[in-house]
Amino acid sequence: MIFGVFSHSLSGSVSFFSDLPQKETDVPFILHKIKEEGFAGGFYLNSRFPYQPTDIYFASQDLDITVLLSGTLYNRKELLDKNSIPDDVPDAELVAILFRKEGPDFVRSLNGDFSIALIRHQENQIYLFRDHLGIRPLAWSSDSDRLWFSSDSSGLCRMLQRDVAIEPEYLSGWFRYIDLKTTPCNKVRKLLPGHWLRFDRNGTKTVKYWHPEKILTDRRLSYETMIADLNMLLRDAVSIRSDRRFTAGSHVSSGLDSGVIAALARSAYSHQDNFCGFSLSPESFCADGLDYDERELVRSICALNGINPVFSELGSSDLDRYVLNYHSNQGYFADEKILEQAAALNVNLLFSGWGGDEFISTGSRSIDADLLYGFHWRAFFRRHPLFRTRRLLRTVVKGILYPSLGLTDRSLRASFRDDTRYLAGRYRKNDRNAVSNYFFHTSRRKHHLGMISFYHLPERCEAWYVNGWRKGVEYRYPLLDRRIVEYMLKVPSKLLGRTNDYRPLLRELGKGMLPDEVLTNKSKADPVYREFIGRVFEETGRRFMRDVDVWRRNPDLKFVDFDVLKEDIAGYEEAQNSVDVRRLFRAVVYIRALHEFSLFYHSRDNDKLSPASRTIV
C-alpha cells in the first residue's frame, strides 16, 4: 500500500493524511514514513507478507530517483539478464535503473502486477505507472501545485473531500451498470490500466503505453500451434507467480478457470504438505430440489490434484460484521470470509481463475458472429445445425443481430428493470458505455477489447487487493497474464469454432488436470451457493430492515427509492407471493452497507468507529 503527495514548488507545504490518527487495527501493519524535499508519504507493510522495505522503496541522490512500488515484476529474471543487473537487486531499485536507461517507456517491457510512483527531484517531476490489466490499484488527484496518490481510492477521497457528499453513481454500482472508474468523489481519479502519468510545472500528462487494439489476428495460426502455445503460456503464467516465500492456496469451483489454475498452482507448490482450495459453497448446507451439487465437483478436482478442500463458513453473524467493513471489501462479502479462513490457515497467497471468461476460456456468443461474417459457414452450422431450427434462430437473432443493432432482448431488459427496482427516478438508468462494452459485441475481438475498456476486471481486482492486503492475503491471476491476453487477440475465431463445446480451449488444456465430470460440465451456475447466500442475506436482512427510516435520513442515499423498499418489506411481512425475497434482502443488506460506509467516510474520529470500520490510510 503506497501513498503520498508531491509538490513541484519547493516552497509548497507538503503533508499527507496528517489529520488521521496513526492507530492500527487488529492486523499487523507497519507504517514507513518518507519525507523528502517536495514529497511526503510512505507505505504500509503487512507483516504476514514476506516483503522487505527495499522491495517497495528505493531512493538515490546519484540517480536522482525515488521509487515506491506496490506489486511484483514477474519477468524480473529476464529484465536482469537483459540489462546485466545483479540478481539481488530488489524490484524497486530495478525500476529506477530501467527508468534511467529507457525513460517512462521502460514500463512497456514489464510483465507484472504493479503500481509505481517515481519522483525525479531535480526535474520537479513525479510519474505514476499502472500495470497493463490494472491488477494493482492506483488513484490520484492534483491541483496546480500538488499531486496526491494512493493505492486506496476511497481513502484518498476521504482524505481530500470528507465533508462532500459521496458520488451517487459510485454508491449505486451494486444495482445498475455504472462507469466503474467512478470514485467516491469527483476530485479523485483512477489511473487507467496500461497508462502512465507525469505531473510537473506544465501540469498533468497521461500516456497510454499498452495498445492491445493494435494486435492483429494471425490467420496463419494452426489449431495445434495455438494449443501448444497456450499450454506453455498458461503453465509459465502460474510458474512465474509462484513465490516460495508465501504459503499458497487457490480458489476452487466447478469452473474450468479456477480448476485449471488450482491444479497448476498445486503442482508449483508441491513442497507444501497442505495446499488449500477455497470454495464459496458451504460444506454442510442442505437444500432440496437443486439441479446439481457443485461441491461434488470441487471435491473431485481437489482429490485428483492433492488439494485440501475448504468450504465457506459464512454465516449471518459474519455478514453483520462485513457490512461495517464496506470501505474495505466493497461489498464482496463472501470473499471476505474466504480471506479470513485463509488467514486462519496461515495462507497468504491465493491463486484465482479471474479473467478466464474474458479471454482464454471465452464462451462469447460473438464467436458465432465471426464465423458467419467471415464465411466460415461449415464451422457455424456444425455448431448450430439446421435441424435445430429454434436454437439456430435464437443464436442469429439474440447473439448476432441484436448486438449489431444495439438491442436488448426481453429477458435482459427485465433484468435491468428488476435490478434497479429500488433506485429512484433518474438513477435507474444504466451507463450506456458499460452496457455496450458488456453486451453489444459484433466480434470476439470487440468482446476482448470491451472487457479491457469496461473496467470490470480491475474494479474487482482493486476490491480484492485492498481487502486481501488488510487481511494479509495476496491474490494472483495467471489468466490475466498480459501475454495470454495478447495471444488471444491474435487467435482467429475459426479455431474456436471447431466444436460446439462451451469454453473449448480450457477443456482441451485441462485434460489430465481436471476430472471428466468437470471437463464435460456445461454450467457455471452453483445452485447450492445461490440458495445458501440467499438464506444468509434473508436472515441478516430481517434484522436490518427495521432501520429503513434511519437510512432514509442519510443524504448520501438519495438514489434509493425508499417508498418502494418499504412497500416490499411490508409485502414480505404479509407473506405476499409477489415480493421477490431474494432481491429484496440483497437490496436491504447492500443499502445498510452503503449507509455504514457513508458514516465511516464522513467520520472525523476513527476511535468512535468499530474496529472493523477503522481505516489505516
N, C-alpha and C positions, 0 to 999 in steps of 0.2 A: 504494500500500500504506500504509494508515494504522493506527495503533495508539496505545494509551495507557492510563493509569489515572487515575481521578478519585476524589477523596475529598470528601465533603460536610462532613467535620470538619476544620477548618483546622489542628488540632493533629495530624492523622493523618500518618503517614510515607508519602510518595508516591514510589515508584520503579517503574521498569518495565524488565524484561529486563536488569537490572544484572548478572546472573550470566553473561550470554552475551558472548563476545568480539566486538568490532565489526570483525572481519576479513571482508573481502569475498571473494566467489567470483570466478570468471573472467569476470564480466559487470560492466558499468559502472554500479554503483549509487552514489547519493549519499544519505547519511543526513542528514536535517534534524531536529535535536532541538528539542523545545519544552518549556520549563519555566515554568509559571505557578503562581500561588497555587492549591493544591489539585489541580494537574494536572501530569503528566509524560508525555511520549510523543513523537510525531513522525510523520514519514512518510519513505518512500524514494522517490527519483526514479530511474528508469532513463534514462540519457542517450540511449538510442535513441528515446525518445518526445519529442515537441515541447512537452511541458508545462513550465510555469514554476511556481516555488513559489507564486505568487499564485493559480494555478488551483486549488490544493489547500488552501492555508492562508490564513485571514483572521482577524485579531483586532482588536477595537476596544473601548477602555475607554468611549468615549462611548455606544456601543450596548450595552455590557456583554455582548459575544458573542465567543466563539472558535469558529471553524468549521474542521473537517477534512473534506474532500470527496474521495472516490475515485470517479471516473467523469465523466460528461458529461451536461449537460442539453441535449437535442436541440431543445427548444422555447424556447430562451433568447430568440430574437428576439421571439416572441410575448409572453413574460413581460416583457422590457424595454420593449416598446412599450406594453403594457397599464398598466405602472406608471411610465411616463415616466422610465426609468432610462437613463443614457448607454450607448452601445453598447460602450464599452471596459471596462465593469465586469466583472471575472472571475467565473466561476461561484461560487466560494466566497463572495465578497462579495455576490453576488446572493442566495444562500441566506440570508445574515444579514439583508439588507434585507427579504426576503419574510417571514422568521420574525418580525421586529419588527413587521411590518404585520399579519400574519394569525395568528401563533402556530403551533403544530405542524400545523394544518390546511393550511398552505401546501403541504405535500407532495402534497396531492391534485391540484394543478394541474400538477405536473411530468410531463414525458414524457422519460425518460432511463434510463440505466444508472448507478445511483449507490448508494453507501453514505455516510452522513453522520454525523459526531459533532458535536454543537453544545452548547457549555457556556455557561451563564448564571451568572457567578461570584457576583454579589450575591444571587441566589436559591439558591445552592448546588445547582444542578441540572445534569444532563447529559441530553441527548436523543440517541438513536440512531434513524436512519431508514434504511430499505432500499427499493429501488425495487419497483415493482408485481410484476414477474415474478421478481425475485431474480437478476438478471444479475450484479450485483456482490455479493460475499460480505461478511458481517459477523457476527462471533461475539462473545459477551460472557460474563462471569461476574461475580458480585458476592458480597460479604458485607455485614455490617451497615453498614460504613463506606465501602467502596470498590467501584467498578465498573471492570473491565478490558474492553477491546475490541480487536479486531484483524481485519484483512482475511483473516488466515490462521488458521482454527480449529485446525489441527494444531499450529501454532507456539504458539498461546495455551495449548492443552492441555499442551504440552511444558514451557512456562514455569511453569505452575501446579502440575502433577502429574507431573513427570518420573519420579518413583520409584514411581508407582502403576501397576498392570497396565493395559494397554490394553483398552478395552471389546471383548469378542469379537464383539459384533454389528457393530461398526464394521469389524473386520478381515474378517469373513466375507461382506461385501457382494458380492464377485465370484462367490459360489457360491449365493446364495439371495436372495430378496426380503426386504429389511430396511426399517426405518424410516430413510430416507435423511437425516433430520435428526440422526441419531446422530453424535457426535464421539468422538475417541479417549478422552476422559474425561468422566465424568458431571457434572463441575463446570462444563463449558463448554457453552453452548447457542448455536444459530444463531438470529439474529433472522429471523423468517419474512418472506417477501416480502409487500409490501403492508402492513407493520406499522411502527409507531414505538414507542419505549420511552423512558420517563422514569425517572430514578433521582435520589432526593434523600433527605432525612431521614425521609420517610414510607415509604421502601422503593422497590420497583420496580413500575411500572405499564406494561403493554403494551397498545397500542390498534391494532386493525385499521382502517386507513383506506381500503382498497380492497375493494369488495364486488361482485365480478363475479356472484355468485349472485343479486343483486337485478336484474340486467339482464333485461328482458322480451323475449320473442320478438315480432318485428314481423311480424305476419301480413298486413299490407298491402304488404309489400315485394314488388316485382316482380323477375323474373329479370334484366331489362335494367338496372334501377336497381342491383341488387346487383353485377353485373359492372362497371358504371361506377364505383360507389363503391369497390369493392375494387381496381380498377385504379389509381385515384387514390391510395388509401391505400398501396398497395404501392410505387408509384413514389416517393411522398413519404417513406416509411419508409427507403428507400435513400438518397434525396437528403439528408435531414437528418443521416444518419450518415456522409456523405461529406465528410471534412475534408481539404482540400488540403495541410495541414501534414504529412500522412502520405504514405508510399508504400504503396499498397494492392494487395492481391491477393484471391483468393477460393478457397474450396473448390469443387471441381467433381467431380460424379459423374454417373451416368446418370439420377439422380433429378430430378424436376421442381423440387423445392425449391431445391437448390443451383444447378441450371441457370439458373432464372429470376433468382435473386439475383446469380449471376455475371454474367449478361448485363446487368442493370441497373447493377451496380456498375462494370462495364467502361465503360458509357456515361457514368456520372458522372465517371469518371477518364479521359476521352478525351484529356486533356492528357498522360497518361503514355504514353511510347513503348512501354514493356514492361509489360503487365499480366499477371501470372502466375495461372494456375489450377492449384491443387494437388490432385492425386488420390492417394488411398490405394493405388491399384494400382501395381505396378512396371512399368517400361517394357519390360523385356526378358525377363520371366519367361515361360516356355513350359510349358503344361500341355495334355495331350490329353484329348479327350472331354468338354469343357465345353460347357454349353448355348449360351452366347454370351460375347463378349468386351466387357466394359464399356468398355475403353479405346478401342474404336472409336467409341462414343457420346460419350465425353469429347472425343476429337479432333474429332468433328463439331460439338459445342457450341462448342468453342474456335475452330474455323475460321470458323464463322458470325459470331462476335462479336469477332474480333480479339484473342483471348486466347492467351497462350503456355502450352501445357500443360506442367506439371512433375509428373512421376510419382515415386512414392516410391522412395527409395534405401535403405529399411530393410533391414538385414542382421543376421545373428546376433550379430556383434560389437557392433552398436548395442544390441541387446536386453540384452547383458551389462551395458552401462552404465546402461541405463534402469531396470533392477531396483534399482539402487543409489539411484535418484532417485525412489522411490515417494512420498516425502513431498511432492514437488512435482507429479509427473504423475498421482498417484492411480491408476496402472495403465493410463492411456491412452497406451500405448507408441507406437502407430503415429502418434498425433497429435504426440508429442514429436519424431519425425523430421520431420514436416511443418514444425514450428516451427523446427527447425534449418536446414532447407532455405530457409525463408522469410527467416530472419535472414541467411543467407549471400548471398541475393539482394537484401539491403537492404530487404526488405518488412517494415513494422512495423504493418500493419493488415490483418486478414483478415476478409472477409465470409463468413458462414456461413448456410446454409438451415435451421439447427437450429430446431426448433419448428414447422415446417410440418406435419408429420404430426399434430400435436396440435390444430391449429386450421385454417388456411386450406386446406390440402391434405388434410384428413382423409379417410381411406377407411374410417372406422369402420363396423363392421357394425351399430352401433346406429341408423344411418340407416334401415335396414330396419324396425327396431322402431318408429321414429317413424311411418313410412309406414303400417305395419299397424295400430298402435294409434290413429293419427289418421284412420283410414278413408280414406286415400289409396290405395285398392286398385288403381286403374288404374296409378298410378306404381309400386306394389310389383310387380305382375305384369308390368309392362313390363321391370322389372329381372330378374325371376325368372319366366319364362314357365311355364305349367302343363305344357307338353310336356317341359320339362327337370325331370322329377319328382325325380330324385336331388339335383340342385342345390337345388331348392326346399325339399325336406325338410331338407337339411343347413343351409340358411340359417335355417329356422324353429326347428330343434332346437338347433343349436350357436350361432347368432347371436342368437336371441331367447329361447328357453325356458331354456336353461342359465344365461345371465346373470341372468335374472329369479329363478331358484331358487338362485343362488349355487353352481352346479355346474361342475365342470371336466370336460372330455372326456378320453378315454383318452390322446390324444397329449400334452395339456398336463400331465396327471398324470405321464406318463412323462418329460417334460422336467424337471419338478420333481425327480423321483427321480434322474435322471441328473446334474443339476446339483449335487445335494447328496451325491453318491456318496462324496466324500472328507471329509465332515463327520461328526463324532462325535455319536451319541445325539441329545440334545435340540436340538442346533444345526442339525439337518436341517429343522427346522420353519420355514416361511416366515411372514413377518409378514402376518397376515390383512388388515389395513387396506391394506397395499401391494398385495396380490393383488387385493383388491376394487376398489381405485381404478384398477387397470390393466386388469382383465379383466371385471368384473361390471357392465357399463353397460346400463341398460334404456332409455336415450335418448341421443341425440347430445349434448344439453346436459350430461347427467351425465358423459359422456365428457370433454368440455372441462373441466368443473369438477374432475373426478377428476385430470386431467393437471396442474392447478394445485396441488391439495392433495397429490398423490402425492410431490411434491418432486423428481422425477427431472429436471425442466427445470433448476432452479437447481443441483442436485447436479453435473451435467455442466458447467454454466457456471462454477461455482466452481473445479472442477479445471482447466478450460481457462484461466480467468483467472490463477490462481496460477502455472501453468507458463508460460503465454504472457507474463505480466508479467516473470518471471525471464529469459525469453529476449529480451524486448524486442519482443513482438508482441501487439497488442491485438485481441480479437475483437469483432465487431459482428453482431447478429442482427436484421435487419429484420423477419423473420416473427414475432418476439416483441415488436414494437411493440404497446403496450397498446391502441392504437386498433383494430388488426386483431383482436386477441383479443376486445375488447368487441363489435366489429361481428359477428364470427362467432357470438357468443352471441345476437345478435338474429335471425340468419338462420333461417327455418323450413326443416326438412329436406326439405319437398316441393320446394324449389327445387334441392336437390342430387340429387333422385331423377328428374330429367328424362331422364337417360341411365343406362346401365349402366357408364359409364366409372369407373374407379378414380381417385380424386383429380380430380373433374370440374372444379373451379374453376381450378386451375393449368393444366390442359390448355387451358382457354379463355384464361386470362390469358397463357399462354406462347406463344400464336400470334405468329409473327413474330420471336420471340426464340430459339426452340428449333427444331431440325430436326424434320421429320416423323417420322423414325425414333425420336426421343426422345419426342415427344408421343404416339406410339402404343405405346410400350414399356409393358408391363403389370407388369414386375418391378422390385423394388428390390434384388434379390439381386445380388451381384457374385461370381460363381464364381471368377474369376481371383484376386481378393483373398483369398477364403476358402481357396483352395488354397495360395496364396503364404504367407499368415500362418501356416497350419498347418505348413508346412515350416520356416519360420523358428523357430517355437516348438519344433518337434521337434529341430532342430539344437541350439538353445540348451538345451533341457530335458535332452538326453542328457548334457551336461556337468554340469548342476545335480543330477541325480538321485542322484549318489553321496553327496550331503551330507544325505540324508534323516535320518540318525541325529543329525546336528548340530541340525537344525531341531526334532527331537522333544524335545530338551532345553530348548527355549525355552518358558517357561511361558505366554507370550502366545499361543502357537499350540495351546492346549489344545482348541480347537474342531476340530482336524484329526484324522481317523481314520488314523493313520499305518500301522496294520496293513493296511488296505485299499489304501492308496497303495503300500506295499512289495510287496504281493501282485500288483498290476497292473504294477509295474515289472518284477518277476520274470517275469510273463507276457509282457511286451513283449520282454524279453531272450531268452525261449524261443520267440519268434515265434508266440505263441498268437493265433489269429484272434478270440478272444472279447474281447480288450482293445481298447477304443475309444482309439486312439492320439491322436487329436486332443484328446479330453477329458483324457486322462492328462497330456499335456505342457502343456496350458493350465494345469492344476492345479499341476504342478511349477513352472512359471515364476512363477505368482502366489504360491504359498506361499513360494518363495525371496524374492520381492519383499517380502512381508509380514514375513519374517524380517529382512531388511535394514532395513526400516522400523522394526521393533522395536528393533534395535540402535541405530539412529540416534536414535530417540525417547528412549531411556534414557541415551544417552551424555552425559557432562558435559564432554567435551573435543572440540570441533569439529576441532582440529588433527589428531586421530588418525583422522578420517574422510577418505575420499577427497574430492577437490574437488567431485565430483558430489553428495555427500551432505551437504555443509555447509549450514547454514541462515544466512539473513541477518536473520531476525526472531526 
